[in-house]
């Protein structure tokens, strides 16, 4: 009977750990622009969601995350793996463009706060790009 009690405690502890990870997971969903003051020029709200405007790149560009999908001006991706380590969010995606069908892309973002992230290029930090979550 002692092993059953121990097994129950271990199972309960595992459930608590799983819930604590999902409760603390960063909510990556939403519309992200390089300049928060330009959100209305970068995105348009439609019946079926949010999309980029035709001239979004003129205003710094951005991307939209919904569930396991990421869409930008030139490509759309499906998130296949996600890992959080401290303030870093690492993603592996399968992306396609009008020219290239489904190629894997790995990228990382540093979470500044719930509404600000930085796309990180570890070997080229001068290329890092900041994004702000748009409230539409």
N, C-alpha and C positions, 0 to 999 in steps of 0.2 A: 504494500500500500504506500510505503514511503516514496517509491519510485514514481507512482501515479501523481502524488502530491508535487513532487519535484518537476515532473513533466508538465503539469498544469501551470506551475509558476513560470517555467521556462517559456511555455507557449504564450502565456499572458504577457510576459516581458517582451517577447518578440512582436506581439501585436502592438504594444505601446511604442516600441521603437519605430515600427512601420508608420504608425499614425503620426508620430512626432516628425518624421522626415517629410511626409506629405503635407503636414500642416505648415512646415517652414519652407516648402519649396517656393522658389521665385515664380511669380505669375508673369510669364513672358508674353502673354497674349495682348493684342492691341495694335495700334498704329504708332510707328516710331519714325520720327523725322530728325534730320540733323540740326534743325533750328525750330524750337517750339513755337516761336512767334510766326512761323510760316506754315503751320499745320493746315490752315484752310486753303492754302495754295498747293499743298502737296497731296492732300486727301480729299475725297468726296464721299459723303455718306449716301448710300443707296438702300433700296428696300432689302436687298439680300446681303447687306454688309457694307464694309468700307473698302474702297479701292483707291489706287493712285490716280491723280489727274494726268491728263496728257502732257502737261508741262511741268510735272513734278520735279524733274531734274534741274530745271531752271531755278528752283527754290531750294536746292540742296538735296532733294531726294529723300527716300525713306523706304520702309517696308511694312507689311502687315502680317501679323502672326495670329492665326486662329486655330486652336487645337494643335494638331501636329503638322500644320501647313504654314509655310512662309512664302509670301509673294512680294516680289519687287518689280521694278520697271521692265527688266529683261529676263527674269527667270522666276520659276516657281519651284519650291522645294517641299519635300516631306521629311520631317524629323524622324530619323530611325533610332537614334540613341541620344540620351541626354544624361549628363552627369554634373552634379554641383559639388564644388570643392571650395569651401569658404565663400568668398565673394565672386568666384568664377563659375560661369555656366559654360560647359563644353557641349557642343552639339555635333552630331554626324548627320548629314542630310543627303538625300538623293535629289538632285536638282536637274531641271531640264530647261532648255531655251528653245527658240524656234529652230536652232541649228543642231544643238547637242541633245540627244535623248539621254536622260538619267545618268548623270555622273555623280559619284560621291564627293561631297565637299565637307571638310571638317573645319569648324570655326569656334572661337571662344569669345565670350563677352564678359566684361567685369561689371558686376552690379554695383553701381554707385549708391542708389537708393531705389525705391519702388518705381520711380518715374524716370530714371536716368541710367543709361548703360554706356559702355565703351566697347566697341568692336576692337579686339586686341590682335595685333600681329606680333607675336613674341620675338621674332627675329628682326623686325622692322618697326620699333615702337613709334617712329616718326610718322607712320602711316595709320596709327590708331584713329578711329572715328567715333565721336560722341553722338549719342542719340537721346532724344527726349520722347517720352510717351505723350501722344496727343490726346487731348480730351475733346472728343467730337460730339 
